[in-house]
Amino acid sequence: MTEPLRVVSLGGLGEVGKNMLLIEYGDDAIAIDCGLMFPESDMLGIDLVIPDTTYLLDNPELLKAIFLTHGHEDHIGALPYILPQVPAPLYATRLTRGLIEVKLKEAKLLDKTDIHTISTDSVIEIGPFTVEPFHVCHSIPDAVGYAIYTPSGLIIHTGEYKFDTAPTDGRLSDIERLRTYGDEGVLLLLSDSTNAERPGHTPSEQIVSETFEQIFNQVKGRIIVATFASNISRVQQVINTAMRYNRKLAVVGRSMVDNVKMALQLGYLTAPEDMLVHVDDLEDYPDSQIAIVCTGTQGEPTSALVRMANREHRQVSLKEGDTVILSATAIPGNEELVHRTINNLFRLGANVIYQSLRPVHVSGHAAQEEQKMMLELTRPQYFIPIQGEYRMMVLHGRLGEEVGITPQNIFVIENGQVIEFDEDGAYLAERASSGHILVDGLGIGDVGSVVLRDRHQLSRDGFVVLVIALDEQTGEVVDGPDIISRGFVYVRDSEDLLEEAKEYVIDLLESGRVHRDTVATVTRDALSQFLYKRTRRRPMIFPMVLEV
Amino acid sequence: MTEPLRVVSLGGLGEVGKNMLLIEYGDDAIAIDCGLMFPESDMLGIDLVIPDTTYLLDNPELLKAIFLTHGHEDHIGALPYILPQVPAPLYATRLTRGLIEVKLKEAKLLDKTDIHTISTDSVIEIGPFTVEPFHVCHSIPDAVGYAIYTPSGLIIHTGEYKFDTAPTDGRLSDIERLRTYGDEGVLLLLSDSTNAERPGHTPSEQIVSETFEQIFNQVKGRIIVATFASNISRVQQVINTAMRYNRKLAVVGRSMVDNVKMALQLGYLTAPEDMLVHVDDLEDYPDSQIAIVCTGTQGEPTSALVRMANREHRQVSLKEGDTVILSATAIPGNEELVHRTINNLFRLGANVIYQSLRPVHVSGHAAQEEQKMMLELTRPQYFIPIQGEYRMMVLHGRLGEEVGITPQNIFVIENGQVIEFDEDGAYLAERASSGHILVDGLGIGDVGSVVLRDRHQLSRDGFVVLVIALDEQTGEVVDGPDIISRGFVYVRDSEDLLEEAKEYVIDLLESGRVHRDTVATVTRDALSQFLYKRTRRRPMIFPMVLEV
């Protein structure tokens, strides 16, 4: 064995292996996932963030395939951006494929992309790798982890998983397969760290079903359940409960409608034929026979639930007697929007049931005891915690120590950090170029720290442009100064201030103390000081001197 | 009895009575608290938010006194802004007064303000009101609630409270006084709703002391405890534990240093003389004898802890073996910054202990069972939940129903909603002008929705100013177009785009299709479309046409 096996995490905002992870041996590599990240709150105006593929562009023949673990955006969402740069065949389960195809079709890439449907019976051979998908429970059906046989040994990539004992679709995470891999001998475990801060077990989906049951049993008015559009299993739970209580169900919210349609077609959702009705037809039924499932759990301003909360939804007007269930928790950073939405729903007189009050949601990720179980089933020689913020990976690493993995064989790494495995062991290799690329409109990677810094300053204090025309010969002011300003002061109420600013600049220029070549910089500095003194604000200031 | 008693909540971002609440009878009113609000995340560039006092300005002789419940910013922080508009004598306990004086001194208002020190023995008569402060436990010492005797009956305002059974300073909330008031007969209870989502009791400060004890007992390296600068009791807990383990303590962070100094002077903090050392002198001691208490629990970019986490602190360099305790939880909206700080601390090799892992913090507010106890002790005829977001006030209102208050006598209200009490009962009166005023630099109230909308747009896509000089006579372009742009594209890499934009504008103007009077608007619209098509971004566009 002369070649080292290499593990390379690309992309991610601190979360290793969340969005794209490479397994590399000799001239071949396969990627696990190709997802996008949601911008952090200081990435102003950024639409989304994708992995940096410089490493793959520098090694153009390297990538032989991309394996997808499940259909969430942070695992498949970067495909439309990455595939044109780094084309590769895709491997995905049926539902995941369905979700990918919607994306690739929109991006006009579907015809150009080679997609293979895989199942937990598949064995895929690619170069030196043999890949076996195994079933895991997650908050979307048809999720898998991967067993990857390499010349250096077996790698287990858990995907995102939990060991739910009573999942909605009845399919348990494949504990037996994991144990068998452990028996064969696992070189490296790459395991989901998301819930490494949570002790115990993640409760089963069963508890959500039971809570739904209780609520549907008590409530006489309409019931509106909001959840993630991708949480097909949760939608099935709503369908099941609504069915038992003879309620018709309307699906509201574009992404929810699309996903439900697709999942029904593929058989991942089942509902009696006459049960699903169009939202416009709800008025034919009494409130006690109405249920709605919709988007908006994150307080997204254009989502169905938020429109309802703001009395802006065309089809659904909330009223006293309605019960709204938020079957999800706020993703960090969204708390303020979620709380605002809940407050507004209460203001409309609706009864709102959310996670702090009743167990209407459970996480899709393994908690500490399950993470330990994964470690104990697979008994890996090496362990790299993935898919979590740094602190979670540290805590997950400690669980590894607790179950007996040699501390030196546990690698808590950052994105771009390459780990190499050879006959002598595992070690940190030279870092690969990695990071994240900001997507803003059509621009991929053109917005960087300079533009973001400017946006940040503009967002706090706005800008002032001062335009002044000087006579080319004499240097005298022939027109202006004119001022354009936004985001600094309310212009209509600040005419005096802006007039004074103009006069201040004219006085300065007429004082004869300003050299022609320095008009712009001197004016900017003087105006900046003047305005700061008067307002304690620091707008961006741009003097524009025309010579005519 | 001819005059109605009126309760009016001013200010607040949805939280009734959090920042300023008026009790009004005839020509007299007293206010409870005068605090500021922290801007919501979409209030771009805003420094802080204060209550709208229009109602008091419209009734200039009305306000006779301001009673402060405790020394937190959201209860005293608006005084420097409100007092110049609406001067009134202040009533505060000793520590609260100390904190107020620091503020008023900075604002050069101390000499002009009449401040009365009160204690739980005080009985203050003001016009028709007799006011008795009573002790409550909160996350700052010397907190009180108020019993307010009015001609219409007794009002109990709880302040912010919890029923801690083992507070650090040993002073329990005054249950007996509350019971006595209940026996006398309470017309109206105004009670803290903050933790109405939390079942059970808020754990005692005792549990934090015990956790500190365990950590100090285990750890050999330096221990750094971050908490709120105002959480004097928590600082005392750190002092007590450090003392037992023979550690010197350094106080780091400007606001923490100021508060500790003041609290030591006033006797609210006690520490052996030689125990507190300057941070620069820590190097004289081995790691096992060092403790630090500092600011930064909210991930504030300039705070001591964040500087340490980013290796930017002048005096404290963190290293492996250090233990950092975050003795606070993230205020909603700060989660991302807090998580980032924890991740960075772990990256430096420190062991970080925070609330998800061990009980190193408890809330300063009553949970549901304590809220019920407050209701049961005071047995009020009417109940207005205050100090919480709308959903919390709704939930608190439900607790009121649970303990037997007539549902019609429970008012879940919004700010500005006046409640009147007369011999016939209580009812919603005409709303008072109320709301919030944004403070940005020296500007109080000048930044409103227009400026915020502009800042929001600028933060997403920046701006483009296009300057063009036309010949006054012929209308021909004599100079320009020049473009200034920030926050839209990275100008250095986008010269081609901006050149094309200029040419596009020149072609348009030279086409002869644009009337002189409409040059600005036509140019703006055309340029907007051109840039959107090329970038899918919508910068603010300002054409500036000079005629020379």
Chai-1 contact restraints between the chains, C-beta under 6 A:
chainA,res_idxA,chainB,res_idxB,connection_type,confidence,min_distance_angstrom,max_distance_angstrom,comment,restraint_id
A,S41,B,E336,contact,1.0,0.0,6.0,A-B,restraint_1
A,L44,B,S459,contact,1.0,0.0,6.0,A-B,restraint_2
A,G45,B,R460,contact,1.0,0.0,6.0,A-B,restraint_3
A,G45,B,D461,contact,1.0,0.0,6.0,A-B,restraint_4
A,E197,B,S356,contact,1.0,0.0,6.0,A-B,restraint_5
A,P332,B,E335,contact,1.0,0.0,6.0,A-B,restraint_6
A,G333,B,E336,contact,1.0,0.0,6.0,A-B,restraint_7
A,E335,B,P332,contact,1.0,0.0,6.0,A-B,restraint_8
A,E336,B,S41,contact,1.0,0.0,6.0,A-B,restraint_9
A,E336,B,G333,contact,1.0,0.0,6.0,A-B,restraint_10
A,I342,B,R391,contact,1.0,0.0,6.0,A-B,restraint_11
A,N343,B,E389,contact,1.0,0.0,6.0,A-B,restraint_12
A,N343,B,Y390,contact,1.0,0.0,6.0,A-B,restraint_13
A,N343,B,R391,contact,1.0,0.0,6.0,A-B,restraint_14
A,F346,B,Y390,contact,1.0,0.0,6.0,A-B,restraint_15
A,F346,B,R391,contact,1.0,0.0,6.0,A-B,restraint_16
A,F346,B,V394,contact,1.0,0.0,6.0,A-B,restraint_17
A,R347,B,Y390,contact,1.0,0.0,6.0,A-B,restraint_18
A,S356,B,E197,contact,1.0,0.0,6.0,A-B,restraint_19
A,E389,B,N343,contact,1.0,0.0,6.0,A-B,restraint_20
A,Y390,B,N343,contact,1.0,0.0,6.0,A-B,restraint_21
A,Y390,B,F346,contact,1.0,0.0,6.0,A-B,restraint_22
A,R391,B,I342,contact,1.0,0.0,6.0,A-B,restraint_23
A,R391,B,N343,contact,1.0,0.0,6.0,A-B,restraint_24
A,R391,B,F346,contact,1.0,0.0,6.0,A-B,restraint_25
A,V394,B,F346,contact,1.0,0.0,6.0,A-B,restraint_26
A,G441,B,T535,contact,1.0,0.0,6.0,A-B,restraint_27
A,G441,B,R536,contact,1.0,0.0,6.0,A-B,restraint_28
A,G441,B,R537,contact,1.0,0.0,6.0,A-B,restraint_29
A,L442,B,T535,contact,1.0,0.0,6.0,A-B,restraint_30
A,L442,B,R536,contact,1.0,0.0,6.0,A-B,restraint_31
A,D446,B,Y490,contact,1.0,0.0,6.0,A-B,restraint_32
A,V450,B,Y490,contact,1.0,0.0,6.0,A-B,restraint_33
A,V451,B,G487,contact,1.0,0.0,6.0,A-B,restraint_34
A,V451,B,Y490,contact,1.0,0.0,6.0,A-B,restraint_35
A,D454,B,R486,contact,1.0,0.0,6.0,A-B,restraint_36
A,D454,B,G487,contact,1.0,0.0,6.0,A-B,restraint_37
A,R455,B,S459,contact,1.0,0.0,6.0,A-B,restraint_38
A,R455,B,G487,contact,1.0,0.0,6.0,A-B,restraint_39
A,L458,B,L458,contact,1.0,0.0,6.0,A-B,restraint_40
A,L458,B,G487,contact,1.0,0.0,6.0,A-B,restraint_41
A,S459,B,L44,contact,1.0,0.0,6.0,A-B,restraint_42
A,S459,B,R455,contact,1.0,0.0,6.0,A-B,restraint_43
A,S459,B,S459,contact,1.0,0.0,6.0,A-B,restraint_44
A,R460,B,G45,contact,1.0,0.0,6.0,A-B,restraint_45
A,D461,B,G45,contact,1.0,0.0,6.0,A-B,restraint_46
A,V465,B,V465,contact,1.0,0.0,6.0,A-B,restraint_47
A,V467,B,V467,contact,1.0,0.0,6.0,A-B,restraint_48
A,V467,B,M544,contact,1.0,0.0,6.0,A-B,restraint_49
A,A469,B,L546,contact,1.0,0.0,6.0,A-B,restraint_50
A,A469,B,V548,contact,1.0,0.0,6.0,A-B,restraint_51
A,V478,B,V548,contact,1.0,0.0,6.0,A-B,restraint_52
A,D479,B,L546,contact,1.0,0.0,6.0,A-B,restraint_53
A,D479,B,V548,contact,1.0,0.0,6.0,A-B,restraint_54
A,I484,B,F542,contact,1.0,0.0,6.0,A-B,restraint_55
A,R486,B,D454,contact,1.0,0.0,6.0,A-B,restraint_56
A,G487,B,V451,contact,1.0,0.0,6.0,A-B,restraint_57
A,G487,B,D454,contact,1.0,0.0,6.0,A-B,restraint_58
A,G487,B,R455,contact,1.0,0.0,6.0,A-B,restraint_59
A,G487,B,L458,contact,1.0,0.0,6.0,A-B,restraint_60
A,Y490,B,D446,contact,1.0,0.0,6.0,A-B,restraint_61
A,Y490,B,V450,contact,1.0,0.0,6.0,A-B,restraint_62
A,Y490,B,V451,contact,1.0,0.0,6.0,A-B,restraint_63
A,T535,B,G441,contact,1.0,0.0,6.0,A-B,restraint_64
A,T535,B,L442,contact,1.0,0.0,6.0,A-B,restraint_65
A,R536,B,G441,contact,1.0,0.0,6.0,A-B,restraint_66
A,R536,B,L442,contact,1.0,0.0,6.0,A-B,restraint_67
A,R537,B,G441,contact,1.0,0.0,6.0,A-B,restraint_68
A,F542,B,I484,contact,1.0,0.0,6.0,A-B,restraint_69
A,M544,B,V467,contact,1.0,0.0,6.0,A-B,restraint_70
A,L546,B,A469,contact,1.0,0.0,6.0,A-B,restraint_71
A,L546,B,D479,contact,1.0,0.0,6.0,A-B,restraint_72
A,V548,B,A469,contact,1.0,0.0,6.0,A-B,restraint_73
A,V548,B,V478,contact,1.0,0.0,6.0,A-B,restraint_74
A,V548,B,D479,contact,1.0,0.0,6.0,A-B,restraint_75
A,V548,B,V548,contact,1.0,0.0,6.0,A-B,restraint_76
